[in-house]
Amino acid sequence: MWILFKPMEKKEAKGISIANEGGTNVLYFNLAEGGYVPSLETSGSTMGGVIDVLLENPGVGRIVFMHRRNYIYNEEQTEILQEIAKLYGYLVNQKKILGLEMIEFPGAYQELCGLWKIKLQSLVFNGLKSDPIGMYVELHREIRKEKIKIKSSGDFQEVNIRTKYLEILQYVFNMLESTALIQRVKEHTSGYSVGSRELYSRVFRPVITPDFMFTRLMAQMPLDGEIVDSYTLGEEGEVNIFKLKGEVKMLYHLTPMEFTLPEEKYEILDMARETLAKHRPSKEEFLEPDRIRKTFFNIGKGLINELAEHRGVKLSYTELEGLAKILVRYTIGFGLIEVLLKDKKIQDINVNGPIGESCLFIVHQEHDECSTNIVPNQEEGEGWATKFRILSGRPLDEANPVLDTELLLGYARARVSIMNKPLNPSGLAFAFRRHRDNPWTYPLFIKNKMINPLAAGLLSFMVDGNRSLLFAGTRGSGKTSLLGSTMVEVMKKYRQLIIEDTQELPIEALRKIGYNIQGMKVRGALMHASNEMSADEGIRTSLRFGDSCLIIGEIRSLEARALFEAMRVGSMANVVAGTIHGADPYSVFDRVVNDLNVPRTSFKAADVIIVANPVKSADGLTRVRRVLRITEVRKHWENDPLNEKGFMDLMVYDAKTDELKPTEELLNGESEVLKAIAGEVKDYVGNWEGVWGNILLRGRIKSMLIEYADRHNLPELLEAGFVVASNDSFHEICNKVRERSGFVDSRKVIFEWEDWLKRYIKRKM
């Protein structure tokens, strides 16, 4: 039995309540004690009961049935029901129409009048609420039947009466036909069996979530979708990528493990979550995320085991571990965000404000920007923000509406950017940038066509030549990944100092490989106050740490002046590299000099600018990351490097061939940067052929790594660990060849290096 209640009064009726969530009034039906699963699409009585409630509460924007799992009908589906409820309310008030009082029935037709009245009122009072599609079909058939009778009748009075009845039927039919529900299914109603609920499943497809989840997830596959890709995330779930009709964006459809559990496991997880939720971790506990996760995991495992035994549910060790992982994920963790970060093909995750009104979006390495079947809610977003405030030790409030931090999981790491009011009037919004598990390398970038072997050889030569490099580009262009791959090119014998406000560079991964590396975390440029050191102070501090390579995560503010001044006076004896926003070399100059107030003369301390940006296809539907130019900064100009030819391109992207091409200046040996490097190496002084040969040699070695990796199915040859070993071997072989031959003979180097590679592969095979 459905009980009506006054608008917007929460829990006035048993099992029914309305709550405002993120500006949307959500209608809850608590049917946990019922013996059936509620469904608008399969149950006419359920639909009729909901419409009764909507008649009293026209401001409802979302409907939720709670029955072990939550069945959530979104704003669009609720609006369709609201329209039916309004039509029902209007027709019920049309007493003259429903009573056929607009037609005069002579005595001989009184019986016909009674039959028509019963028919029409039954359709409206019963059919419209519980089966509007069935009512539409019956009205259509009734209209067709009356037209036939009018056409075949020879009685003028009967024709007149039936025509008036037909007008009433047509009036009701037209109003019903104009509704969004009927417009959605009209073309499928031919031969429709009244009472069948098949067509409702085309319109009403609830998002289903377990009780222990806040996030909504459209579990059902789209009816009009074509699967273009499918893969699993191990035991964590399944991913299907759909191309939807009329949509340029793909749909990333996730089915996580927690959505495939049987009912008894759902109940155990929900009870365990309620128990663990009573424990509020202290700030001190949250500062050690790995430790608190292990603690909650062990406690949760014991709790789940006890609950399972109590309820007579047998769990294997693997099942117990899996349930404990889910429990941690939805208590102290970040819910489905953690499942998404399991997907190595995801590059970005975006949660827009107001949270709960739109789905979560991702950027996929193969399918670009995709919508998803995941809709987080406001409560979950608030929980994430609180956890990130504690983990980062940074504020997020009206005075500091932006928070940049990182999320470190055992299997993934991501940069996290958070916006809040007043910067974002809609409240919280999140952006997660997933970093590759292992550092990018030049061979990997060659394989992905971001650079070619010649560009890789050129950059490798400049790194060994201790030049200052700026990697420029827009957000998402790959400049930070390029910087990380350049760190891999630095010989392990040199120390690296890394300065970042948000940790994105692969410090831990390189430390495990054996690098002498030290990270420094400084205050973000957008933060007004913090106990962290500012970036410019961090750079000045790094200069006291001796002869080291200096890597700047991103040049944003005052640190630019300190960095360029240090480079200019020669404080750094090794490679200096960093990233900066800019679409071309002059944009970098403009930002550094005019926005960041670095003196023009100091800007000359930059040797090379590498510009990377996404390149779109002609139809605009796909984009790929490419290095567009490698440009050296010459030193003879005074005021404007563009007008005074202070920029000289060494390599420029050719859209026709989709690769970088060397310029005539590079081929003719006119690069001042390369000449400066050659001037410091005995073998290369006045020997352009030797310089060029070494660049080609380095590029050839990178491309051979790819050839052997593909030939022997050994992708590990392209990863940082082996690339570093390859670089070490290359330098050792070069040294031996020089000692034997008196110069670096490229043919001998490549022969001995390939022999070294073959021996490694033989051991692996």
N, C-alpha and C positions, 0 to 999 in steps of 0.2 A: 504494500500500500504506500502510495506517495503522499507526503504531507506538505502542504503549502505553508509558506511563512512570509512575513513582511519583508519588503526589499531591504537588503543590506544589513539585516540583523543576524549576526553570526550565531550559529548553533541554537536558533530558536526552535527548530524542528529536529526531531531525533534522526540522527544519521545524515543530516543535511546542513551544510554551512557554506558561508561565503567569506573569502579572505581577499584583501587587496594585496597583490604581489607585483611590485614594479609598475604600479599604475593600472594594472589589469585586475578586474574583479573575477576571481576564480571560484566556480561553483563546485563544491566537493560533495560527493555521495559516498558515505562510509558504509560499504556493504560487506565488511570483513566477516560478519556473522552469517551472511547469506550462503545458500548452498549452490549458487550458480555464479558464473563469471558474467558480469554486466557487459552489454554490447549494444550500441546503437544500430550497428549494421546487421545484426542477426536477430534482434528482439524488438518486435513492434510494441510490446507493453513497456519496455524500457524507454523507447523513443517517446511514446505517449506520456509517460511519467515525467520525463525531462522537459517536454514542451509545457506541461502543466506548471512546472516550477519557473520556467522562463517567462511565462505569461505574467507572473507576479514579480519577476526580477529581470526587467529588460536590459539592465546595464551589465549583465554577465558577459565576459569576454572569452572565458575558457572553462571547460568542463573536465572534471577529474572523477573517475570511479576508483575507489580504493577497495581492492579485494585481493589481499596478499601482494599482488602487484598493483601498480598505479596505471590506469588506462586514461591517457590524457588526450582530449580532443582540442585542437588548437583554435586560434582566433577565427581562422577562415571557416572551419567546420562549424564552430559555434554560431557564427554569423548566419550560416545557411539555416541552422535550426531556428535562430531568432526570427528570420524572415518567415518561416512556416508558422511560428507562434503568432506573429503579427497578423498574418493572413487569417489564421484561425480566429483570433480575437475579433477581427473586422467582420468576418462572415457570421459569427455567432450573433453579433449585434444587428445583422440585417434580417430581422424577424419577418418582415414582409416578403422578402425574397425566399427565405427558407420555408415559409408557410404557404408559398405560392399564392399570396393574397393579391398579387398583381394580375391574376388570371380569374376571369369569371367562368365558373363551371356550371352549365345547365344540369338539371337533375340527372340526366342520362349519363353524365360524365363524372358524377360525384365519386364513384368507386375508383375511377382512373386517377382522380385528384388525390385520393388517399394513398394509392400506390406510389405515385410520383413523389408525394411529400415524404413518405417513409424512405424512399430511395435516396432523395436528395439530402435529407437530414442525416441519414446513416453515413453517407459518404463524407459529409462535413464533420459531424460530431465524432465519428469513430475513425473513419479512414484518414482524414487529414492529419491527425496527430500521430497515429501509429504507422500508417502506410501511405504517405502522400504520393509516392510513385504509383502504387496500386490504384489510388483514387484517380490519378491523372489518366491512367489507362482505361479505367471503367468509365470515366466521363467521356473520354474520346470514343469509346465503343457505344455508349448511350447516345451520343450526338449522331454518330453514323447511323444507328438504328432508327432514330427519330426522323432523320432526313429521308431514309428509305420509305418509311411509313407515310410521310407527308407527300412524297412523290407518287406513291401508289394509291393514296386515298382519293376517292371521288366526292367525299362529304366535305362541303365548304366549311361547316361549323367545326368539324374535327380538325381540318387543316389549320384553321385559325387558332384553335386551342393548342394544338401541338407546336405550331410556329412560336407562340408565346413561351411555351415551356422550353423549346429549343433555345430561344434567346437567353433565358435564365441559365441553362446549362452552359451555353457558350460564354456567358459573362463570367461564371465561376471558373470555367476551363481556362479562359484567357488569363485570368489573374494567377492561377496556379502555374500555367505554362511559362509565365514571365519570371518565375522564381529561379534563383541560381541552381537549386537542386535539380529541377526538371531540365533546365538548359544543359546541365552536365550529362544527363542520361537520356535525353529525348531520342537521340539517334539509335539507341539500343532497346527501345520499348516495343519494337515490332515483335509480335508473338509472345509478349511478356505474360507470364502466368501470375495472376493476382495472388498475393500471399507469399510469393517468392521474395527473398531478401537479397538476391544475388547482386542487383544493381547498386544497392547501398554500399557495398564494399568498394565500389569505384569512387565513392565520395567520402565515406567515413573510415579513416584508417588511423586508429589511435597510436600515439606514442606510448610505448609500454616501458615502465621502469619498475625494478624491484623496490620494496619498501625501504631498503637501506640506501637508496640512491636519491639524490636531488636532481641530477641531470636527466633530462628527457631524451629519449632515443627512439627514432622511428624504426622499429624492428622489422617491419614488413618491407619486402622489396617493392620498388615502384612498378606499377603495372605497365607503364608505357616506356620503360627503360630498356636499353640495349647494353648488355654487359660487354665492356671493352677490355677489362682487365680483372684479374682475380688472383689473390694470393693469401697466405695465412701469416699470422704473427706468432708462429710457434703455437704454444698452448694458450696464448692470450686472446686469440680471436681470429676472425676472418674478415678480409677486406674485399669488397666488390666495387669496381668503378663503373658507373653507368653513364651512358649518353642519353639524355632525356630529350624527348621531342620538343622542339621549339626553344631549347636552351643552348646557349653557347658554352656555359660552364658544365663541367662534369660533376656528377654526384659521387662523393666518396662515402660509401655505405659500410659502416663498421658493425660487425656483430661480435661483441666481446664475449669472453667465456662466461661471465656472470649472467648473460641472457639465455644461456642454454642449460642452466641448472634445473633439476627437478624441484618440485614444490617443497619437499621436505628440507632440502638444502637451503632454499630461500628462507624458510622459517628459522632455521638454525642461525643463518647469517644475520637476520634481522634481530633476533634475540641477543646475539653476541654483540652486535653494534650498540644496542640500547645499553648493555652493561658497560662496554668500554667507553661510551659517550659520557658516562658519569665522571670519568677521570679527565680532568683538564690539565694537559701538560704545562709545566711551568716554563717561563721564558728560558731559564737555564737549560732545561731539557731540550728545547727546540734548537738551541745553539749547537747541539750535536745530533744532526738529523739521522746519521747512520746508526748511532747508538739507540736513539728512541725508536727507530723503525724495528731494529732487532728486538728491543724490549717488548714492543707492542705485538710483534710477530709471535714471539714465544708465549706471551700471555694469551694472545688470541687463539693460538693453536691448542693450548690447554683448555681454554674455555669452550671452543668448538667441539673438542673431543668429549668433554663432560656433557654438553648439551646433546650431542649425537647419541651417546650411550643412554642418557636419560630417556630419549625419545625412541630408542631402539633402531637407530639408523647406523648401519655399518659403513665406516669410511676407511679406505685404504690410506697408506702413508702419503701417497701422491695426492689423493683427493683432499686430505687434511691440510697439506702444504698449500694447495691451490686455494682453498677456502680462506686460509689465514692470510695469504697475499691479498685477496680481494678485501678482506676485513681491514687490513692496514691501509689499503688504497682509499677506502671510504670513511676512514676515521681521521688519521693524522696526515693522510696523503692528499693527492690532488685529483682523485677520481679518474674519469676517462681521459684526462690530459695525459696521465701516466701511460695509458694504453696506446694513445696516439704517438707518444714519444718512443714506443717500441718499434714503430714503423720507420725504418731507416730511409725510406723514400720521401718522408715528409720533411720539408724545409722550414715552413712557417705555420703557426697556428694562431688564428685571430679570433678573439672574443669581443664583439662590439657591444657598446652600451646603447640603450639600456639592456642589461643582460636579461635574457629570457624572451625577448621579442623577436629575435632572429637566430638562425642556426649558427653554429661555429663554422668558420671557413679555414681552409688549409691551402698551402702551396705545395704541390707534388712535383717531384723532380722529373716525372715523365708526363704528367697530365696538367701541369701548370696550376692555375687557381681552380679550386673545387669548392662547391658547397658540401655540407655533410648532413647526415641524419641525426646530428647531436645538437641538443639545445640545453645549455646550462641554465641554472636559475639564479636569481639575485642572492639568495641565501648562500649558495655555494660560492659565488663570486666574492661575497664579503668574507667568507672563510679563507679563501685563497689570499686575499689582500692582507688579512691579519697574519697569516703564516709567513708571507713574504716580508712583512714589516719586521717580524721577530727574527727571521733567518738572516736578513740583510743588516739589521741594526740601523736602518735608515727610516726617516719619517715618510708618511704618506698622509697628508692633510691639506687643508685649504692653503696654507702657506707653502707647502711642498706637494703640489698635485701630481708630480711625476716621480716614479720610482723605477730605477734601473737596477736589476739584480740578476742572479742566476739560479737555476734549478739544477741541482746535481743529483742524479739517480745512479744506481749501480750500473745501468746499461745505457745511459744517455745523459747529456748535459745540454742545457738550453739557456740562452739569454732571455730574460723576462723584462718587458717594459709594461708599466702600469700607468694608466691615466685615471684621474678622479676629478671631482668638482673642485674648483670652478672651471678648470681648463676643459673638461669634458662635461657639458651641461647635463648629459644623460647619466652621469655617475661613472661607475667603474668600467674600464675596458682593458683588455690584456692582449699582448702580442708576445708569442713564444717563438724564438728563433732557434731551431734545433741545430746543434753542431754535429758535424760528422764524428763518428765514434773514434776514428783514427785521423791524424792530420792529413790534409790534402797534400799531394806531391805533384811535382811537375809532370811525371809520366801519367798520372791520373788525369791531369788537365789536358794533356796532349790527346789521351784516349777520348776525352769528352769534347775535344775540338775547341776548348777555350783558348789554348795557345797551340802553336806547332813546334816541332823539334828545334827549328832555328831560334825561335823566341826563347825557348827553354834554355838552349845553349848560351844565348846572349845574356840572359838574366843570371844564369849560373856563373858566367865569367865575371859579371859585374859584382856579384856577391863576394867571390874570391878576391876581387879587386878592391874591396872595402869601400864601395861607393854608397852614397846616401840615396835612398829610393823612396818615392812617395807613390802609394797605390791609391788611385782616385776612382771615383764612380758614384753612382746613386745608391740609395739603400737597396739591398738585395742584388747588387751587381756582382758580388763575389770577391770584393777587394780584401775583406778580412781573411777569407780562405786563401787568397793568393799570398797574403802576408804570411800566413801560417806555413804555406808550402815553401816560401822563401827561407823561413827559419830552418827548415829541413836541409836546405842547401848549405847552411853555415857549417863549417867543419867542427866536429865535436870537441876539438881541442880549445876552441874559443868559448869564453863565457858569454852568456846572453842575459841581459837585464830587460825584463818585460814590464812596462808600465801601462796599466789599464784602470778605468773606473768600473767597468763590468768585465768579469773574466770571460773572454771568448777564445783567446789564443790557446793552442794545445800544450800548455806548460807541463801538465802531469804526464801526458803521453811522451813528450820529448825527454822528460826526466827519466822515465822508465827505460827509454832507449839508451840512456847513458850520457845525456847532455849535462853540462855544468850550467844550470839555468836558475834564475831567481826572479820570481814574480813580485810585483809591487802593486798594491791596490790603492788608488787615490780617489779623492772626492769627485763626484760627477759634476759636469759643468752647469747643470740646471739646479743643483742643490744649493739652497741658501745657507745652510749651516750643517756641520757634521764634525765628528771627532776625527775624521779622516784627513790626511794631508792633501793639499791641493796638487793638481797635476804639475804645475810649474815648479813647485817645491820638490815634488817627487823627482823630476828630471835633474834638478840641481843636486839633490841627494845622490842620485845614481852616479853622478860624475865623481863622487868621492869613493866609489867602489872599485876604482882601478880600471884597467884596460879591458873593456867589455863591449860586445855588440849591444846596441841600444834599440829596442823595439817598442814603438808607441802604438797601443791598440787603436786609438783614433785621436787625431789632432782636432780639438774642438774649440779651445778657448785660449787662456793665457799661456798654456804650456807651449803654444806654437812659438812665441817669442823666445822663451828659454831654450827650446830645442834648436831653433835656427841660429841663435847666438852661439850655442855650444858647438854646433857644426862649423860655424864660420871661423871660430878661433882655433879649430883643430883639437877640441877637447876629446873627440872620439877618434880613436885610431883604427877602429873596425867599422864594419857595416852599420849604418843607421837606417832604419826603415819604419814606416808608419802608414796609416790610412787616413784619408781625408775626403770629404764630399766634394765632388766636382765632376762636370761632364767632359771637360777637355783641359789641356794644360793652362790655357789662359784663365779659365774659371778657377783653377787651383790658385794661380797667382792672385787673382782678384780677391778670393776668399782670404788667403794668407795675409796679403798686404793691406787690403781695405777693410776687411771685416775683423781680422785678428791682430791688426796693427803691428805686423812684423815689418821692419825697415826693408826697402827694396834691395839694398845691398846684401842684407842677410838672406833674402830669398835665394840668392845665387848659390848658397851653400847646398841647395838641393841639386843633385846631379842628374837624376832621371825621374820622369813622371810616367807611370804606367796606368793607362786609363782602361777600365773595364766597365761594360754596361750590357744590359740585356738587349738582344736584337730580336725584333718581332718578324714574324712571317708576313707575307703580303696580305693575307686575310685577317691579320691581327689576332688570330686565335691561339697562336703558340709563340713562345719566346725562348731563346737560348742565351746563355751567358757567354760573352766573348771579350777578349782583350782587343780593344779597338786601335790602340796606338802605344808605341813605346817612344817617348820623346826625351831628348836630353836638353838640359838647361845650360845654355852657353853663358859665358862670363863677360862678354864685351859690351853689353847694353847698359844704359844708364837709367832710363825712366820707364819705358814700356817694352817688355820683351817681345810683344807681338809685332809692333811697328818697327822695332830695331832688330828683328830677326834673331831674337834671343832663344827661340825654340827651334830645334831641328829634329824632325821626325826621323827615327831610325827604322821603325816598322809601322805600317798602316794597314788596317783591316780592309780587305777587298770583299765586298758583299757578293760579287758574282761567283768567286771561288770559295767563299766562306772560310777565309784564313788570312793570317797576317802575311804581308809581303814586305821584303826589305826595300828600303828606298835607295835611290842612286847614291845618296850621300853615304849611307852605310856601306854599300858595295864598293865604293871608291875610297874607303878608309878615311873619310873626313870627320869622323866622330872625335871630338876633343876629349870626351870621357874615356874612350877606348885608348886614345893616345896617352892620356895621363896614366892609365893602368899599365900600358906597355912601357912607359918611361920608368916604372919602378921595378920592372922584371928584366933581368939581364937577357934572357932568351928573346924578348920581344922588342927591345929598343931598336927602332928603325926597321922593324921586321913586321910589316902589316900582314904578309902572308902567314907568318907564324901565329899572329893574333887570330886571324880569320880561320885558320886551320884548327885552332884550339876550340873556337866557338862551334864550328861544325862538328868537331869530335865529340864535344859534350852533348850536342843535340842528337848525334847518331847513337850515342850510348842510351839516351833516354828512350829513343824510338825502338832500339833493340830490346829493351826491357819489355816493352809492350808486345813486340813480336814473339818473344819467348814465353811471356805470360799467356798469350792466346794459344800458342802452339801446344803448350804442355798443360793448359788449364790450371795455371798457377797464379791466380790474381794477387797472391801475397807479394809477388815480385814488384807490384806497383805501390805497395803500402810503405809507410814511412820507415819502418824498421829495416826493410831490405834496401830501400833507396839510400838510406844513410850508409848501410854496409857497402853498397855499390859505389857511392861517392868516396868512401874511405879507400876502397880498393883502387878506384881510378887515380886518386892522388898518390897512393903508394906505387902503383905501376908507372905513373908519369915520372916519379922521382927515380925509380930504378932504370927506366929507359934513358933518362937524361944522363945518369951516371955512366951508362954503358956507351951511349951514342954521342954524348956531348950536346944533345938537344932533344926536345920532345918530339919524337917521330910518331905521328898520328897513326900510321899503319901498324907499327909495332904495339902501340898502346891498345888499339882496338883489338888486335889479335890476342894479346895476353889477357885483356879484360874479358873477352868472350870466352876464352879458355877457363878463366876463373868462374864465370857464370855457368858454363856447362858442367863443371865439376860440382857446383852447388846443386844444380838440378838433378844430376845423377844420384847424388846422396838422397835427395828428396824422393826420387822415383824408386 
